[in-house]
Amino acid sequence: MAATFCSFLFVVSTISTITPSSYGLSFNYTTFNGHAENINYEEAFPADNAIQLTKNLLGSDLNQSFGRATYSSPLPLWDANSRKLTDFKTHFTFSIFSQYQDGYGDGLAFFLAPKGSKLPPSLTNGSSMGLTRDLQQLNKSENRFVAVEFDIFSNPWDPAGKHAGIDLNSMESAKSITWGGDVVGGRRSDAWITYNSSVHNLSVAVTGFVADMMFVQTFSYVVDLRDYLPEEVSFGFSGATGNQSAIHRIHSWEFESTLEATVPPQRSRGSKNRVPLILGSGGMLLAGLVLLLSLVIHYRRRMFCRRNDGNGNDEDEQHQIDRRIMDQVLAEGAEGGLRKFSFQELARATNNFDDGENKLGEGGFGGVYKGLLARGKNNSEEYVAVKRVSKRSRQGIREFAAEVKIISRLRHRNLVRLIGWCHEKEELLLVYEFLPNGSLDFHLFKHKDKDASATTLPLGWETRYKIAKGLAAGLLYLHEEWEQCVVHRDIKSSNVMLDSNFGTKLGDFGLARLVDHDKGPETTILAGTIGYVAPECVTTGKANKESDIYSFGVVALEIATGRKPAVMRKLEKQCFVHLVQWVWELYGAGRMIAEGADPRLGGEFDEGEMERLMIVGLCCAHPDSSLRPSVRQALQVLNFEAPLPILPPNMPVATFVSAPPSISGTSTSSLSVMALTESLDVTNAMAR
């Protein structure tokens, strides 16, 4: 009996090594060698711990080289019965090296294509990047793929210079940006690509270089992948060279998706010896095992059906746990004075969540809608803002819970006031005070109302300075005056709301975290919005009060200059620099106010206040987090209660203790990291 039980355990343990995963694909390759499992190569090959997509023999002819590397198991992209799309995220490190030559081609791409897609035959044209047949680069009727390209050669349909783009059945990108990759020097870049199926948003972040400064560029495009791809797809990398060449390498790759998948078997040295043992265990044992597995599957299906909400919204156990936690958090909020609304009441208030006139905005969590609610015994009415969390967004649920837990306990005139909530019919909604003047970024950067018939006048200086001090006061409350320190982690101009008198209201606490006043930073993974994220967060993944201060400094400079975090300047070639670096250069040259102040102000501002706001912005956004002031010190300077700090004429270079695990191959001892926003086109960056 004991022997049989041991044999049974052996069979179970052996089968478990080849049992398909039912929770989506997930893998992480930190390096590639000849023993890397589950990678299929077409003309590409592993060498020097990397995937070589094109020829790599130094000194040899590298022209007209094409290669692909794909994961051996197809990716379940969407389900035909439920129409459910997968979410996915991938991060990879890559390099394109021209061997120090100024002429190079063509580039590489991360791609999704129909299951079984292969490298087209007899290729000679590098502009296809190995994704299309020669002369069919723009033929949308023949091609079927979605790709994120990193293109180093400008074809007639391309923007000038190196660029990154999102391609849909064509090598002419639907969305593209100028990319700052180091092709001549061959330094490694990191790319993060995510797809949010709730809002059909495909977003890309990629690192580039200006001299010794690394920066992060982002862009995104809304696309329903079901319109372009079948249910199952092959996915991986493709690269090519044409009449000019470069070496294209993938150094690491991690991937995760959510839709149920089948993982290919993991081969191991002992696998050949295991098969005879399994077969020798006897037909009865095998039959018993099959019966056991059938019972397990039947049980899991029954549990799955019980978890079904009756409306076709299939949710796993973790999702249910999240919602039970949500109920507990909401109950605590009710004890704190929050009002519980019915779903019908909020649907009526928002005209059934009308996406036209009532919709105020959209985020990864879902939408925000304007509503009109009856108030009090006299049935007076008040406008509210209703945040509706997407049913398919697990991240939204967790952020929703964090937001309720924190903001329901905060009371300050410079923070958005939470009025109530609703958790009904699998719907999660938050109800806030309505702030009629919208967000700060609207007034700084978007000059037309929704109806496009009237323009919004630029904010006057007195209003701007009041907004900056109000934001500092709200942040002071979060960091020092409340019972616990609240690290907001997503301070940006679009989260600074304005009431009817243009008073400051900091909102969106979905990423906020509570920490004790005497505790250090908590570990996060690039939480926040690129462009406002402190450089140490990009490298260490840790957020604290100092990283909030950095974000505040960027917003202060936005208020003073009227510019977004990405600024274009002309050197030998057009390039983008971070707003902090641009203002610091003007400061060192003695032209900070003359050239940095928002020209739309027409010179009508208090010069002393302008100087203080810009220098406070630079101090708060200092590359060295240990040299940033506290928010209390910054507010004292803005209130003329403390002298102006003295800054070095040149922007210091940040030094970090250790390299991040996600950015390899770079020397952090002399590397300054800055993050740029999505708006990297010339029109947006240089408007105003």
Residue pairs with C-beta under 8 A, 6 or more apart in sequence:
4 285
7 281
7 285
8 285
8 288
8 289
10 277
10 281
11 278
11 281
11 285
11 286
11 289
12 289
14 274
14 277
14 278
15 278
15 289
17 265
17 266
17 268
18 265
18 266
20 261
20 262
20 263
21 261
21 262
21 263
22 260
22 261
23 258
23 260
23 261
23 316
24 76
24 86
24 256
24 257
24 258
24 259
24 260
24 261
25 71
25 73
25 75
25 76
25 255
25 256
25 257
25 261
25 263
26 255
26 256
26 257
27 38
27 71
27 253
27 254
27 255
28 253
28 254
28 255
29 36
29 39
29 252
29 253
29 254
30 252
31 49
31 50
31 251
31 252
32 39
32 46
32 49
32 50
32 51
32 250
32 251
33 46
33 49
34 46
36 46
37 266
37 267
38 71
38 72
38 73
38 264
38 266
39 46
39 51
39 69
39 70
39 71
39 72
39 236
40 69
40 70
40 71
40 72
40 236
41 51
41 67
41 68
41 69
42 67
42 68
42 69
42 70
42 118
42 119
43 65
43 66
43 67
43 68
43 119
44 51
44 52
44 53
44 54
44 67
44 68
44 69
44 237
44 239
45 51
45 52
45 67
46 52
47 56
48 56
48 249
49 251
50 249
50 250
50 251
51 69
51 237
51 249
51 250
52 67
52 247
52 248
52 249
53 67
53 68
53 69
53 108
53 130
53 237
53 238
53 239
53 248
53 249
53 250
54 62
54 65
54 66
54 67
54 239
54 240
54 241
54 245
54 246
54 247
54 248
55 61
55 62
55 65
55 241
55 245
55 247
56 62
56 247
56 249
58 99
61 245
62 241
62 245
62 246
62 247
63 241
63 242
63 243
63 244
63 245
64 123
64 124
64 126
64 241
64 242
64 243
65 240
65 241
65 245
66 119
66 123
66 126
66 130
66 238
66 239
66 240
66 241
67 119
67 130
67 238
67 239
67 240
67 248
68 118
68 119
68 130
68 236
68 237
68 238
68 239
69 236
69 237
69 250
70 234
70 235
70 236
70 237
71 234
71 235
71 236
71 255
72 264
73 261
73 262
73 263
73 264
74 115
74 232
74 233
74 234
74 235
75 86
75 88
75 112
75 232
75 233
75 234
75 235
75 257
75 261
76 86
76 231
76 232
76 257
76 259
76 260
76 261
77 85
77 86
77 112
77 225
77 226
77 229
77 230
77 231
77 232
77 233
77 259
78 84
78 85
78 86
78 225
78 226
78 231
78 259
79 231
79 259
80 231
82 312
82 314
83 226
84 197
84 259
84 314
84 392
85 195
85 197
85 200
85 224
85 225
85 226
85 259
86 195
86 197
86 257
86 258
86 259
87 194
87 195
87 196
87 197
87 198
87 257
87 258
87 259
88 194
88 195
88 255
88 256
88 257
88 258
89 192
89 193
89 194
89 195
89 255
89 256
90 110
90 192
90 193
90 194
90 253
90 254
90 255
90 256
91 190
91 191
91 192
91 193
91 253
91 254
91 662
92 110
92 190
92 191
92 237
92 250
92 251
92 252
92 253
92 254
93 188
93 189
93 190
93 191
93 250
93 251
93 252
93 253
93 662
93 663
93 664
93 665
94 108
94 150
94 188
94 189
94 191
94 237
94 248
94 249
94 250
94 251
95 186
95 187
95 188
95 189
95 247
95 248
95 249
95 251
95 665
96 104
96 107
96 108
96 150
96 152
96 181
96 183
96 186
96 246
96 247
96 248
96 249
97 183
97 185
97 186
97 246
97 247
97 249
98 104
98 152
98 183
98 184
98 186
98 245
98 246
98 247
99 186
99 246
99 247
100 184
100 185
101 184
102 184
103 244
104 152
104 153
104 183
104 184
104 244
104 245
104 246
105 126
105 152
105 153
105 241
105 242
105 243
105 244
105 245
105 246
106 126
106 127
106 129
106 151
106 152
106 153
106 239
106 240
106 241
106 242
106 244
106 246
107 129
107 149
107 150
107 151
107 152
107 153
107 239
107 240
107 248
108 129
108 149
108 150
108 237
108 238
108 239
108 240
108 248
108 250
109 129
109 130
109 131
109 147
109 148
109 149
109 150
109 167
109 237
109 238
109 239
110 147
110 148
110 191
110 193
110 235
110 236
110 237
111 131
111 145
111 146
111 147
111 148
111 235
111 236
111 237
111 238
112 145
112 146
112 147
112 225
112 229
112 233
112 234
112 235
113 131
113 144
113 145
113 146
113 229
113 233
113 234
113 235
114 144
114 229
114 230
114 232
114 233
114 234
115 230
115 232
115 233
115 234
116 234
117 145
117 233
117 234
119 130
119 238
120 128
120 130
120 131
120 132
120 133
120 134
122 134
123 130
123 133
123 134
123 240
124 134
124 242
125 134
125 135
125 137
125 242
126 153
126 240
126 241
126 242
126 243
126 244
127 137
127 153
127 155
127 171
127 240
127 242
128 134
128 136
128 137
128 171
128 240
129 147
129 149
129 151
129 171
129 238
129 239
129 240
130 238
130 239
130 240
131 143
131 145
131 147
131 167
131 171
131 238
132 139
132 142
132 143
132 171
133 142
136 142
136 143
137 155
137 157
137 170
137 171
137 172
138 157
138 170
138 171
138 172
139 170
140 168
140 169
140 170
143 169
143 170
144 169
144 228
144 229
145 167
145 169
145 228
145 229
146 166
146 167
146 168
146 169
146 202
146 223
146 225
146 228
146 229
147 166
147 167
147 238
148 164
148 165
148 166
148 167
148 191
148 193
148 202
148 204
149 164
149 165
149 166
149 167
149 171
149 173
150 162
150 164
150 179
150 181
150 189
150 191
150 206
151 158
151 162
151 163
151 164
151 165
151 179
152 162
152 181
152 183
152 246
153 242
153 244
154 160
154 161
154 163
155 171
157 171
157 172
158 172
158 173
158 176
159 176
159 178
161 178
161 573
162 178
162 179
162 180
162 181
162 183
163 173
163 176
163 177
163 178
163 179
164 176
164 177
164 179
164 204
164 206
164 217
164 219
165 173
165 174
165 175
165 176
165 177
166 173
166 174
166 175
166 176
166 202
166 204
166 219
166 221
166 223
167 173
167 174
168 174
168 223
168 228
169 228
174 221
174 223
175 219
175 220
175 221
176 219
177 217
177 219
177 678
177 680
177 681
178 574
178 576
178 680
179 206
179 208
179 217
180 208
180 209
180 210
180 215
180 217
180 575
180 576
181 189
181 206
181 208
181 209
182 189
182 208
182 209
183 246
186 247
187 209
187 665
187 666
188 251
188 663
188 664
188 665
188 666
189 206
189 207
189 208
190 206
190 207
190 662
190 663
191 204
191 205
191 206
191 207
192 204
192 205
192 206
192 526
193 202
193 203
193 204
194 202
194 203
195 201
195 202
195 203
195 225
196 203
196 364
196 393
197 392
198 364
198 366
198 390
198 392
198 393
198 396
199 222
199 362
199 364
199 366
199 390
200 222
200 223
200 224
200 225
201 220
201 221
201 222
201 364
202 220
202 221
202 222
202 223
202 225
203 218
203 219
203 220
204 218
204 219
204 220
205 216
205 217
205 218
205 530
206 216
206 217
206 218
207 214
207 215
207 216
207 217
207 663
208 214
208 215
208 216
208 217
209 215
210 575
210 576
210 577
212 653
212 670
212 671
212 672
213 581
213 653
213 671
213 672
213 673
213 674
214 663
214 666
214 671
214 672
214 673
214 674
215 576
215 578
215 673
215 674
215 675
215 676
216 530
216 538
216 673
216 674
216 675
216 676
217 576
217 676
217 678
217 680
218 530
218 531
218 676
218 677
218 678
219 678
219 680
220 678
235 255
237 250
239 248
240 248
241 248
251 664
251 665
252 664
278 286
304 314
307 314
307 315
307 316
307 317
307 320
308 314
308 315
309 315
309 426
311 426
313 391
313 392
313 426
315 323
318 394
319 394
319 397
322 394
322 397
322 398
322 401
323 397
323 423
325 401
326 397
326 400
326 401
326 404
326 423
326 428
327 423
329 401
329 404
329 405
330 338
330 340
330 404
330 421
330 423
332 405
332 408
333 404
333 405
333 408
333 418
333 421
334 340
336 408
336 409
338 404
338 408
338 418
338 419
338 420
338 421
339 419
339 420
339 421
339 431
340 420
340 421
340 422
341 420
341 421
341 422
341 429
341 431
342 422
342 424
343 422
343 424
343 425
343 427
343 429
345 373
345 422
346 371
346 386
346 422
346 429
346 431
347 353
349 371
349 372
349 373
349 384
349 386
350 358
350 369
350 370
350 371
350 386
351 357
351 358
353 359
353 367
353 369
353 386
353 388
354 369
355 367
357 370
358 369
358 370
358 371
359 367
359 368
359 369
359 370
360 368
360 369
360 370
360 385
360 438
361 367
361 368
362 368
364 393
364 395
364 396
365 387
365 389
365 390
365 393
365 395
365 396
365 399
365 400
365 510
366 387
366 388
366 389
366 390
366 393
366 396
367 387
367 388
368 385
368 386
368 387
368 388
369 385
369 386
369 388
370 383
370 384
370 385
370 386
370 434
371 383
371 384
371 385
371 386
371 431
371 434
372 381
372 382
372 383
372 384
373 381
373 382
373 383
373 384
373 431
374 380
374 381
375 381
375 382
382 434
383 434
383 436
384 419
384 431
384 432
384 433
384 434
385 431
385 432
385 433
385 434
385 435
386 429
386 430
386 431
386 432
387 400
387 429
387 430
387 431
387 432
388 427
388 428
388 429
389 396
389 397
389 400
389 427
389 428
389 429
389 430
390 396
391 426
391 427
396 428
397 428
399 510
399 511
400 428
400 430
400 510
402 509
402 510
402 511
402 512
402 513
403 418
403 430
403 508
403 509
403 510
403 512
404 418
404 421
404 430
406 486
406 509
406 512
406 514
407 415
407 416
407 418
407 509
407 512
408 418
410 477
410 478
410 482
410 486
412 473
412 474
412 477
413 473
413 503
414 470
414 471
414 473
414 474
414 477
414 503
414 504
414 505
414 506
415 474
415 477
415 478
415 505
415 506
415 507
416 432
416 433
416 435
416 497
416 505
416 506
416 507
416 508
417 432
417 433
417 505
418 430
418 431
418 432
419 431
419 432
419 433
420 430
420 431
421 428
421 429
421 430
421 431
422 428
422 429
422 431
423 429
432 507
433 505
435 497
435 498
435 499
435 500
435 505
436 499
436 500
437 443
437 497
437 498
437 499
437 500
437 502
438 497
438 498
439 493
439 494
439 495
439 496
439 497
439 498
440 467
440 493
440 494
440 496
440 497
440 498
440 555
440 558
440 559
441 492
441 493
441 494
441 496
441 558
442 456
443 456
443 458
443 459
443 498
444 459
444 493
444 558
444 559
444 562
445 493
445 562
445 564
445 687
446 456
447 455
447 456
447 458
448 454
448 455
448 456
449 455
449 456
458 562
458 598
458 600
458 601
459 467
459 502
460 601
460 604
461 601
461 604
461 605
461 606
461 609
461 610
463 502
464 559
464 560
464 613
465 606
465 609
465 613
465 638
466 502
466 503
466 504
467 496
467 498
467 502
467 504
467 559
468 555
468 556
468 559
468 613
468 638
469 504
469 635
469 638
469 639
470 503
470 504
471 491
471 496
471 504
471 506
471 552
471 555
472 552
472 631
472 634
472 635
472 638
473 504
473 635
474 504
474 505
474 506
475 488
475 491
475 506
475 548
475 549
475 552
475 631
476 631
476 632
476 635
478 485
478 486
478 487
478 488
478 506
478 548
479 485
479 486
479 487
479 545
479 548
479 630
479 631
480 517
480 630
480 631
480 632
484 514
484 515
484 516
484 517
485 514
485 515
485 516
485 517
485 519
485 545
486 509
486 512
486 513
486 514
487 512
487 513
487 514
487 515
487 521
487 522
487 543
487 544
487 545
487 547
487 548
488 506
488 509
488 511
488 512
488 548
488 551
489 511
489 512
489 513
489 524
489 527
489 528
489 543
489 547
489 548
490 508
490 510
490 511
490 512
490 527
490 528
490 529
490 532
490 551
491 506
491 532
491 548
491 551
491 552
491 555
492 528
492 529
492 531
492 532
492 551
492 554
492 555
493 555
493 558
493 559
495 506
495 507
495 508
496 504
496 505
496 506
496 507
496 555
497 504
497 505
497 506
497 507
498 504
498 505
499 505
511 527
511 528
513 522
513 524
513 543
515 521
515 522
515 544
520 544
521 542
521 543
521 544
521 547
522 542
522 543
522 544
523 541
523 542
524 537
524 541
524 542
524 543
525 541
526 533
526 537
526 538
526 541
527 537
527 543
528 537
528 543
528 547
528 551
529 677
530 675
530 676
530 677
530 678
531 554
531 564
531 565
531 566
531 578
531 675
531 676
531 677
531 678
532 550
532 551
532 554
532 555
532 565
532 675
533 547
533 550
533 551
533 675
534 543
534 546
534 547
534 550
534 551
534 625
535 550
535 623
535 654
535 672
535 673
535 674
535 675
536 542
536 546
536 547
536 625
536 654
536 656
537 543
537 547
538 660
538 663
538 673
538 675
539 656
539 659
539 660
539 663
539 668
539 673
540 656
540 658
540 660
541 660
545 630
545 631
546 625
546 626
546 628
547 625
548 631
549 620
549 628
549 629
549 630
549 631
549 634
550 620
550 621
550 622
550 625
550 628
552 620
552 631
552 634
553 580
553 616
553 617
553 618
553 619
553 620
553 621
553 622
553 628
554 565
554 579
554 580
554 617
554 621
555 617
556 613
556 614
556 616
556 617
556 620
557 563
557 579
557 580
557 583
557 614
557 617
557 618
557 621
558 564
558 565
558 579
559 613
560 596
560 597
560 598
560 610
560 613
560 614
560 617
561 579
561 583
561 596
561 597
561 598
561 614
562 598
562 599
562 600
562 601
562 688
563 579
563 582
563 598
563 685
563 688
564 579
564 677
564 679
564 684
564 685
565 578
565 579
565 580
565 675
565 676
565 677
566 576
566 577
566 578
566 579
566 676
566 677
566 679
566 680
566 685
567 576
567 577
567 578
567 579
567 582
567 685
567 686
568 574
568 575
568 576
568 577
568 682
568 685
568 686
569 575
569 576
569 577
569 582
574 682
576 676
576 680
576 685
577 674
578 674
578 675
578 676
580 617
580 618
580 621
580 651
580 674
581 651
581 674
582 596
583 592
583 596
583 614
583 617
583 618
584 618
584 647
584 650
584 651
585 651
586 592
586 595
586 596
587 596
587 614
587 615
587 618
587 647
587 649
588 648
588 649
588 650
588 651
592 611
592 614
593 607
593 610
593 611
593 614
596 614
597 603
597 605
597 610
597 614
598 688
599 688
600 688
608 640
611 644
612 637
612 638
612 640
612 644
613 638
615 637
615 644
615 645
615 647
616 629
616 634
616 637
616 638
616 645
618 647
619 627
619 628
619 629
619 634
619 645
619 647
620 628
620 629
620 634
621 628
622 628
622 652
623 651
623 652
623 653
623 654
623 672
624 652
624 654
624 655
627 652
629 637
629 645
633 642
636 642
637 643
637 644
637 645
653 670
653 671
653 672
654 671
654 672
654 673
655 668
655 669
655 670
656 668
656 671
657 668
658 668
659 666
659 668
679 685
